[in-house]
Amino acid sequence: TFSAGSCSVDMDGKIYIQKEQTSRVFRLDVARHVLEPLLVIESPQGAVVAGDKMFITTFEEGGKKVNFLYSLGHTRNDFNRWLLV
């Protein structure tokens, strides 16, 4: 189950969900109805904090685009970043 402290962001028919303080991130493919584990955040998490802690940015150069998923840790001031493929 996803409980207090979970957060999510969506892009292109997929929802990326950070599961409270377990440091696990999942990807839900809405069209296929598939929830799959995506990654584990290596930074330790503190007490859970409610609110929006994830976002996706797109970097474009020379006609190529890449997407990055960012996540803010619970009770921490650091961002984690992953390349989405």
All heavy atoms as an XYZ file, in Angstrom:
674
protein
N       0.831     -1.180      0.000
C       0.000      0.000      0.000
C       0.876      1.244      0.000
O       2.000      1.226      0.487
C      -0.913      0.023      1.225
O      -0.088      0.046      2.387
C      -1.835     -1.174      1.263
N       0.333      2.303     -0.519
C       1.018      3.592     -0.505
C       0.333      4.452      0.547
O      -0.871      4.652      0.499
C       0.935      4.258     -1.884
C       1.670      3.483     -2.941
C       1.030      2.518     -3.687
C       3.011      3.721     -3.170
C       1.708      1.798     -4.654
C       3.704      3.007     -4.135
C       3.049      2.043     -4.867
N       1.097      4.935      1.518
C       0.488      5.655      2.645
C       1.077      7.048      2.786
O       1.670      7.573      1.849
C       0.672      4.834      3.927
O       2.036      4.633      4.176
N       0.945      7.632      3.973
C       1.402      8.999      4.231
C       2.855      9.181      3.805
O       3.703      8.343      4.081
C       1.248      9.319      5.709
N       3.114     10.259      3.123
C       4.457     10.542      2.664
C       4.725     10.115      1.237
O       5.748     10.466      0.662
N       3.823      9.354      0.628
C       3.982      8.979     -0.780
C       3.722     10.203     -1.651
O       2.962     11.096     -1.273
C       2.992      7.874     -1.158
O       3.281      6.691     -0.458
N       4.362     10.242     -2.812
C       4.130     11.338     -3.742
C       4.289     10.794     -5.154
O       4.818      9.700     -5.364
C       5.078     12.494     -3.484
S       6.816     12.072     -3.626
N       3.807     11.567     -6.128
C       3.850     11.072     -7.507
C       3.908     12.223     -8.498
O       3.636     13.379     -8.159
C       2.613     10.214     -7.794
O       1.450     10.991     -7.652
N       4.264     11.864     -9.723
C       4.269     12.808    -10.845
C       3.963     11.985    -12.091
O       4.300     10.800    -12.160
C       5.629     13.545    -10.953
C       6.768     12.588    -11.228
C       5.578     14.648    -11.994
N       3.306     12.596    -13.073
C       2.965     11.843    -14.287
C       3.572     12.502    -15.520
O       3.814     13.705    -15.550
C       1.451     11.720    -14.448
C       0.795     13.047    -14.746
O       1.071     14.015    -14.019
O       0.033     13.138    -15.712
N       3.826     11.662    -16.534
C       4.345     12.139    -17.816
C       4.109     11.068    -18.868
O       4.440      9.891    -18.652
C       5.832     12.451    -17.729
C       6.413     12.941    -19.024
S       8.137     13.398    -18.814
C       8.310     14.498    -20.191
N       3.540     11.451    -19.981
C       3.358     10.570    -21.136
C       2.669      9.252    -20.795
O       3.091      8.182    -21.233
C       4.699     10.287    -21.815
C       5.340     11.546    -22.378
O       4.603     12.490    -22.698
O       6.577     11.571    -22.491
N       1.614      9.307    -19.995
C       0.853      8.103    -19.692
C       1.461      7.200    -18.637
O       1.001      6.086    -18.422
N       2.491      7.685    -17.971
C       3.110      6.911    -16.895
C       3.114      7.756    -15.629
O       3.342      8.959    -15.679
C       4.522      6.496    -17.265
C       4.547      5.518    -18.431
C       5.952      5.111    -18.771
C       5.975      4.073    -19.867
N       5.476      4.527    -21.141
N       2.856      7.113    -14.501
C       2.867      7.792    -13.215
C       4.024      7.225    -12.397
O       4.147      6.019    -12.222
C       1.541      7.592    -12.465
C       0.371      8.116    -13.307
C       1.585      8.293    -11.103
C      -0.985      7.816    -12.725
N       4.901      8.108    -11.932
C       6.052      7.724    -11.119
C       5.683      8.000     -9.661
O       5.281      9.107     -9.315
C       7.284      8.521    -11.539
C       7.638      8.253    -12.976
C       7.083      9.001    -14.006
C       8.499      7.215    -13.312
C       7.381      8.732    -15.327
C       8.801      6.936    -14.631
C       8.241      7.704    -15.633
O       8.522      7.434    -16.950
N       5.812      6.980     -8.805
C       5.341      7.064     -7.427
C       6.475      6.734     -6.469
O       7.094      5.677     -6.580
C       4.187      6.075     -7.177
C       3.098      6.230     -8.232
C       3.619      6.258     -5.773
C       2.160      5.052     -8.301
N       6.733      7.649     -5.528
C       7.696      7.366     -4.461
C       6.913      6.860     -3.264
O       6.012      7.523     -2.769
C       8.475      8.620     -4.078
C       9.463      8.378     -2.954
C      10.233      9.624     -2.586
O      10.428     10.518     -3.386
N      10.658      9.685     -1.337
N       7.247      5.659     -2.807
C       6.541      5.026     -1.693
C       7.127      5.504     -0.373
O       8.248      5.141     -0.019
C       6.636      3.503     -1.819
C       5.894      2.747     -0.751
C       5.839      1.282     -1.113
C       5.292      0.405     -0.029
N       4.269      0.923      0.794
N       6.389      6.323      0.326
C       6.750      6.931      1.602
C       8.233      6.856      1.908
O       9.054      7.204      1.088
C       5.869      6.400      2.745
C       6.007      4.951      3.131
C       5.168      3.987      2.320
O       4.059      4.238      1.877
O       5.701      2.907      2.160
N       8.653      6.414      3.092
C      10.076      6.451      3.442
C      10.811      5.154      3.113
O      11.943      4.960      3.525
C      10.262      6.808      4.913
C       9.830      5.725      5.866
C       9.860      6.207      7.282
O       9.192      7.160      7.624
N      10.644      5.551      8.111
N      10.217      4.281      2.333
C      10.886      3.026      1.977
C      11.985      3.228      0.939
O      12.722      2.307      0.650
C       9.890      1.999      1.420
O       9.326      2.521      0.213
C       8.806      1.691      2.426
N      12.045      4.414      0.360
C      13.048      4.752     -0.664
C      12.845      3.993     -1.968
O      13.763      3.865     -2.758
C      14.467      4.511     -0.154
O      14.725      5.310      0.968
N      11.663      3.491     -2.217
C      11.371      2.769     -3.455
C      10.515      3.637     -4.367
O       9.605      4.326     -3.917
C      10.656      1.459     -3.154
C      11.533      0.543     -2.299
C      10.911     -0.772     -2.040
N      10.937     -1.532     -3.285
C      10.172     -2.584     -3.519
N       9.323     -2.988     -2.617
N      10.254     -3.216     -4.660
N      10.819      3.595     -5.661
C      10.056      4.341     -6.659
C       9.497      3.341     -7.665
O      10.207      2.444     -8.123
C      10.932      5.400     -7.366
C      10.144      6.125     -8.453
C      11.480      6.396     -6.355
N       8.228      3.511     -7.997
C       7.529      2.627     -8.928
C       7.059      3.423    -10.136
O       6.884      4.641    -10.063
C       6.305      2.000     -8.246
C       6.652      1.113     -7.099
C       6.840      1.625     -5.835
C       6.795     -0.248     -7.292
C       7.160      0.810     -4.771
C       7.120     -1.084     -6.238
C       7.306     -0.554     -4.970
N       6.823      2.699    -11.239
C       6.265      3.318    -12.437
C       4.968      2.592    -12.786
O       4.963      1.366    -12.951
C       7.239      3.230    -13.609
C       6.666      3.794    -14.892
C       7.655      3.868    -16.032
N       8.492      2.683    -16.105
C       9.720      2.688    -16.623
N      10.254      3.784    -17.077
N      10.419      1.580    -16.658
N       3.886      3.359    -12.904
C       2.593      2.812    -13.291
C       2.335      3.185    -14.747
O       2.252      4.366    -15.077
C       1.475      3.367    -12.407
C       0.056      3.011    -12.817
C      -0.176      1.505    -12.743
C      -0.947      3.760    -11.957
N       2.255      2.186    -15.603
C       1.899      2.399    -17.009
C       0.381      2.331    -17.085
O      -0.211      1.254    -16.966
C       2.539      1.325    -17.887
C       2.345      1.598    -19.364
O       1.267      2.099    -19.754
O       3.275      1.299    -20.137
N      -0.249      3.476    -17.267
C      -1.700      3.566    -17.209
C      -2.353      2.767    -18.339
O      -3.329      2.060    -18.115
C      -2.153      5.041    -17.246
C      -3.663      5.151    -17.278
C      -1.575      5.797    -16.053
N      -1.833      2.835    -19.539
C      -2.432      2.147    -20.684
C      -2.377      0.626    -20.534
O      -3.311     -0.073    -20.921
C      -1.740      2.564    -21.975
N      -1.296      0.124    -19.972
C      -1.132     -1.330    -19.827
C      -1.588     -1.850    -18.467
O      -1.596     -3.048    -18.233
C       0.336     -1.722    -20.041
C       0.847     -1.442    -21.432
C       2.256     -1.973    -21.678
N       3.194     -1.602    -20.630
C       4.085     -2.432    -20.076
N       4.158     -3.688    -20.461
N       4.912     -2.014    -19.152
N      -1.937     -0.950    -17.537
C      -2.341     -1.317    -16.174
C      -1.252     -2.143    -15.485
O      -1.523     -3.180    -14.881
C      -3.655     -2.087    -16.159
C      -4.782     -1.353    -16.800
N      -5.413     -0.305    -16.185
C      -5.362     -1.501    -18.003
C      -6.348      0.157    -16.981
N      -6.340     -0.548    -18.100
N      -0.006     -1.664    -15.586
C       1.132     -2.383    -15.012
C       1.870     -1.466    -14.037
O       2.250     -0.353    -14.378
C       2.104     -2.855    -16.124
C       3.352     -3.465    -15.529
C       1.415     -3.830    -17.058
N       2.066     -1.956    -12.821
C       2.865     -1.269    -11.812
C       4.165     -2.037    -11.661
O       4.148     -3.229    -11.342
C       2.121     -1.213    -10.476
C       2.852     -0.536     -9.328
C       3.033      0.955     -9.598
C       2.105     -0.761     -8.027
N       5.299     -1.371    -11.907
C       6.587     -2.059    -11.841
C       7.568     -1.279    -10.984
O       7.529     -0.053    -10.959
C       7.163     -2.263    -13.240
C       7.333     -0.981    -14.024
C       7.675     -1.222    -15.485
O       7.852     -2.376    -15.886
O       7.769     -0.236    -16.218
N       8.460     -1.976    -10.261
C       9.492     -1.278     -9.500
C      10.459     -0.603    -10.465
O      10.822     -1.183    -11.485
C      10.177     -2.380     -8.702
C       9.803     -3.651     -9.367
C       8.537     -3.420    -10.112
N      10.845      0.628    -10.159
C      11.733      1.382    -11.048
C      13.121      1.552    -10.447
O      14.112      1.274    -11.100
C      11.120      2.747    -11.357
C      11.882      3.646    -12.299
C      11.944      3.034    -13.691
C      11.246      5.024    -12.362
N      13.202      2.001     -9.197
C      14.512      2.250     -8.596
C      14.399      2.329     -7.085
O      13.301      2.393     -6.535
C      15.118      3.545     -9.150
C      14.304      4.823     -9.003
C      14.675      5.573     -7.747
C      14.512      5.705    -10.215
N      15.550      2.332     -6.443
C      15.636      2.511     -4.997
C      16.500      3.736     -4.744
O      17.599      3.854     -5.279
C      16.254      1.274     -4.304
C      16.442      1.536     -2.818
C      15.393      0.052     -4.534
N      16.001      4.651     -3.938
C      16.751      5.857     -3.581
C      17.825      5.455     -2.573
O      17.522      4.829     -1.557
C      15.820      6.929     -2.990
C      14.739      7.297     -4.004
C      16.617      8.156     -2.560
C      13.645      8.184     -3.443
N      19.060      5.802     -2.861
C      20.164      5.358     -2.001
C      20.377      6.232     -0.779
O      21.046      5.821      0.148
C      21.438      5.266     -2.826
C      21.334      4.188     -3.894
C      22.627      4.008     -4.661
O      23.686      4.434     -4.173
O      22.563      3.436     -5.752
N      19.802      7.434     -0.763
C      19.922      8.305      0.405
C      18.959      7.841      1.485
O      17.814      7.518      1.197
C      19.570      9.744      0.035
O      20.377     10.209     -1.013
N      19.396      7.816      2.742
C      18.465      7.436      3.815
C      17.366      8.482      3.957
O      17.595      9.666      3.733
C      19.351      7.386      5.057
C      20.533      8.221      4.724
C      20.715      8.151      3.237
N      16.168      8.018      4.297
C      15.021      8.912      4.446
C      14.750      9.161      5.924
O      14.893      8.267      6.742
C      13.790      8.285      3.797
C      13.950      7.990      2.329
C      14.028      9.256      1.488
O      13.261     10.168      1.665
N      14.978      9.290      0.585
N      14.311     10.371      6.220
C      13.926     10.692      7.588
C      12.436     10.467      7.786
O      11.817      9.684      7.063
N      11.862     11.179      8.730
C      10.420     11.078      8.978
C       9.663     11.536      7.735
O      10.085     12.472      7.056
C      10.045     11.940     10.168
N       8.553     10.869      7.437
C       7.813     11.191      6.215
C       7.225     12.593      6.275
O       6.848     13.085      7.323
C       6.694     10.168      5.934
C       7.272      8.807      5.692
C       5.673     10.135      7.033
N       7.184     13.224      5.106
C       6.640     14.560      4.957
C       5.617     14.511      3.832
O       5.916     14.009      2.741
C       7.754     15.576      4.605
C       7.172     16.949      4.371
C       8.801     15.613      5.698
N       4.428     14.993      4.085
C       3.395     15.033      3.048
C       3.692     16.181      2.089
O       4.306     17.175      2.453
C       2.024     15.218      3.681
N       3.272     16.012      0.856
C       3.420     17.090     -0.114
C       4.098     16.631     -1.390
O       4.515     15.481     -1.526
N       4.215     17.562     -2.306
C       4.761     17.302     -3.629
C       6.284     17.338     -3.564
O       6.869     18.392     -3.325
C       4.236     18.358     -4.592
C       4.606     18.074     -6.024
O       5.047     16.958     -6.317
O       4.459     18.975     -6.854
N       6.916     16.178     -3.755
C       8.371     16.091     -3.649
C       9.018     15.536     -4.909
O      10.185     15.181     -4.889
C       8.744     15.213     -2.449
C       8.269     15.757     -1.123
C       8.608     14.845      0.019
C       7.850     13.574      0.018
N       6.439     13.632      0.250
N       8.258     15.419     -6.008
C       8.801     14.855     -7.245
C       8.431     15.741     -8.423
O       7.367     16.355     -8.440
C       8.229     13.459     -7.513
C       8.605     12.421     -6.501
S       7.933     10.811     -6.925
C       9.139     10.286     -8.128
N       9.330     15.798     -9.410
C       9.004     16.467    -10.663
C       9.871     15.899    -11.777
O      10.875     15.228    -11.532
C       9.152     17.993    -10.559
C      10.554     18.471    -10.304
C      11.384     18.831    -11.347
C      11.030     18.597     -9.004
C      12.670     19.294    -11.119
C      12.316     19.060     -8.763
C      13.130     19.407     -9.821
N       9.461     16.142    -13.009
C      10.190     15.675    -14.193
C      10.533     16.880    -15.048
O       9.694     17.765    -15.245
C       9.345     14.676    -15.005
C       9.093     13.404    -14.197
C      10.032     14.333    -16.332
C       8.177     12.407    -14.879
N      11.761     16.931    -15.531
C      12.160     17.972    -16.470
C      12.656     17.316    -17.758
O      13.134     16.182    -17.740
C      13.287     18.868    -15.913
O      14.428     18.061    -15.641
C      12.848     19.583    -14.659
N      12.522     18.038    -18.845
C      12.993     17.559    -20.139
C      14.127     18.442    -20.603
O      14.007     19.673    -20.604
C      11.849     17.585    -21.176
O      10.787     16.762    -20.695
C      12.315     17.073    -22.523
N      15.237     17.844    -20.978
C      16.382     18.558    -21.526
C      16.425     18.276    -23.018
O      16.338     17.124    -23.444
C      17.677     18.087    -20.863
C      18.912     18.707    -21.442
C      19.237     20.019    -21.156
C      19.725     17.986    -22.287
C      20.367     20.597    -21.700
C      20.857     18.554    -22.833
C      21.181     19.866    -22.539
N      16.528     19.324    -23.820
C      16.558     19.156    -25.269
C      17.759     19.893    -25.850
O      18.014     21.039    -25.516
C      15.274     19.705    -25.888
C      15.194     19.498    -27.376
C      13.871     19.952    -27.957
O      12.975     20.349    -27.198
O      13.741     19.919    -29.192
N      18.478     19.177    -26.712
C      19.617     19.783    -27.402
C      19.827     19.049    -28.714
O      19.849     17.814    -28.742
C      20.883     19.704    -26.546
C      22.056     20.413    -27.193
C      23.279     20.471    -26.301
O      23.140     20.270    -25.086
O      24.360     20.694    -26.823
N      19.954     19.791    -29.772
C      20.209     19.190    -31.076
C      19.095     18.269    -31.548
O      19.353     17.283    -32.222
N      17.869     18.564    -31.177
C      16.740     17.739    -31.585
C      16.541     16.486    -30.762
O      15.617     15.723    -31.002
N      17.395     16.249    -29.782
C      17.241     15.079    -28.912
C      16.697     15.521    -27.563
O      17.090     16.554    -27.039
C      18.568     14.360    -28.728
C      19.099     13.810    -30.028
C      20.280     12.933    -29.786
C      20.762     12.452    -31.146
N      21.422     11.208    -31.109
N      15.802     14.705    -27.012
C      15.208     15.011    -25.721
C      15.509     13.890    -24.728
O      15.470     12.718    -25.088
C      13.686     15.130    -25.844
C      13.220     16.299    -26.648
C      11.707     16.334    -26.665
C      11.213     17.469    -27.515
N       9.747     17.537    -27.542
N      15.791     14.275    -23.511
C      15.939     13.318    -22.420
C      15.146     13.839    -21.229
O      15.060     15.050    -21.004
C      17.413     13.068    -22.025
C      18.169     12.358    -23.122
C      18.107     14.352    -21.655
N      14.559     12.924    -20.477
C      13.755     13.282    -19.309
C      14.473     12.845    -18.039
O      15.048     11.759    -17.981
C      12.388     12.601    -19.376
C      11.592     13.063    -20.564
O      11.521     14.246    -20.850
N      10.996     12.135    -21.277
N      14.406     13.706    -17.040
C      14.991     13.416    -15.738
C      13.908     13.462    -14.673
O      13.085     14.371    -14.649
C      16.074     14.437    -15.371
C      17.314     14.332    -16.202
C      17.505     15.167    -17.289
C      18.288     13.407    -15.887
C      18.655     15.080    -18.051
C      19.444     13.310    -16.642
C      19.627     14.147    -17.735
N      13.917     12.478    -13.783
C      13.023     12.430    -12.632
C      13.801     12.931    -11.420
O      14.906     12.453    -11.147
C      12.545     10.988    -12.400
C      11.729     10.726    -11.140
C      10.403     11.455    -11.195
C      11.518      9.229    -10.952
N      13.230     13.893    -10.709
C      13.841     14.444     -9.502
C      12.973     14.102     -8.297
O      11.753     14.069     -8.395
C      13.943     15.970     -9.585
C      14.981     16.478    -10.533
C      14.720     16.609    -11.889
C      16.238     16.857    -10.072
C      15.665     17.094    -12.760
C      17.202     17.350    -10.934
C      16.904     17.463    -12.281
O      17.845     17.943    -13.135
N      13.611     13.873     -7.174
C      12.878     13.600     -5.942
C      13.597     14.269     -4.772
O      14.819     14.204     -4.652
C      12.798     12.095     -5.698
O      12.174     11.830     -4.477
N      12.814     14.896     -3.925
C      13.323     15.509     -2.702
C      13.140     14.519     -1.569
O      12.074     13.931     -1.425
C      12.552     16.800     -2.399
C      12.891     17.536     -1.118
C      14.332     18.036     -1.157
C      11.937     18.698     -0.917
N      14.176     14.314     -0.794
C      14.086     13.371      0.322
C      13.203     13.889      1.447
O      12.966     15.090      1.567
N      12.711     12.976      2.258
C      11.929     13.355      3.434
C      12.854     13.976      4.464
O      13.903     13.418      4.782
C      11.257     12.127      4.050
C      10.243     11.501      3.161
N       9.007     12.058      2.937
C      10.273     10.380      2.418
C       8.315     11.297      2.111
N       9.074     10.276      1.780
N      12.477     15.106      4.996
C      13.227     15.857      6.011
C      14.700     16.038      5.639
O      15.563     16.086      6.491
C      13.116     15.206      7.419
O      13.685     13.888      7.376
C      11.689     15.140      7.892
N      14.965     16.118      4.333
C      16.328     16.366      3.835
C      16.248     17.496      2.823
O      15.203     17.770      2.266
C      16.901     15.119      3.163
C      17.075     13.938      4.104
C      17.549     12.723      3.344
N      18.789     12.983      2.636
C      19.995     12.628      3.063
N      20.118     11.989      4.199
N      21.071     12.876      2.356
N      17.363     18.132      2.552
C      17.357     19.224      1.587
C      18.130     18.872      0.314
O      18.627     19.748     -0.366
C      17.916     20.500      2.216
C      19.349     20.322      2.698
O      19.907     19.238      2.598
N      19.932     21.375      3.214
N      18.240     17.593      0.000
C      18.954     17.205     -1.220
C      17.965     16.637     -2.248
O      16.916     16.119     -1.916
C      20.040     16.174     -0.917
C      19.487     14.886     -0.329
O      18.404     14.923      0.280
O      20.139     13.851     -0.472
N      18.340     16.813     -3.521
C      17.570     16.243     -4.627
C      18.297     15.024     -5.154
O      19.520     14.991     -5.225
C      17.461     17.255     -5.776
C      16.301     18.187     -5.667
C      16.521     19.538     -5.503
C      15.006     17.741     -5.750
C      15.468     20.418     -5.422
C      13.937     18.598     -5.674
C      14.173     19.946     -5.508
N      17.529     14.045     -5.562
C      18.068     12.900     -6.300
C      17.585     13.046     -7.731
O      16.469     13.532     -7.964
C      17.559     11.595     -5.696
C      18.093     11.370     -4.315
O      19.288     11.195     -4.124
N      17.219     11.392     -3.328
N      18.380     12.598     -8.701
C      18.008     12.742    -10.108
C      18.332     11.438    -10.838
O      19.386     10.843    -10.639
C      18.774     13.880    -10.755
C      18.477     14.034    -12.235
C      19.217     15.194    -12.805
N      20.568     14.777    -13.165
C      21.341     15.434    -13.993
N      20.939     16.556    -14.541
N      22.540     15.007    -14.271
N      17.384     11.018    -11.704
C      17.573      9.825    -12.516
C      17.145     10.089    -13.942
O      16.165     10.792    -14.194
C      16.733      8.662    -11.964
C      17.032      8.369    -10.538
C      18.040      7.586    -10.054
C      16.342      8.873     -9.404
N      18.004      7.567     -8.693
C      16.975      8.346     -8.264
C      15.248      9.715     -9.234
C      16.556      8.641     -6.981
C      14.819     10.008     -7.959
C      15.479      9.471     -6.844
N      17.879      9.507    -14.867
C      17.533      9.594    -16.282
C      16.426      8.577    -16.569
O      16.541      7.404    -16.207
C      18.769      9.272    -17.137
C      18.558      9.205    -18.641
C      18.155     10.571    -19.181
C      19.818      8.720    -19.319
N      15.355      9.025    -17.193
C      14.259      8.126    -17.566
C      14.453      7.677    -19.001
O      14.619      8.487    -19.894
C      12.909      8.836    -17.432
C      12.532      9.283    -16.023
C      11.238     10.060    -16.054
C      12.424      8.086    -15.106
N      14.439      6.384    -19.208
C      14.584      5.834    -20.573
C      13.366      5.019    -20.936
O      12.647      4.559    -20.126
C      15.848      4.977    -20.722
C      17.077      5.856    -20.635
C      15.913      3.897    -19.669
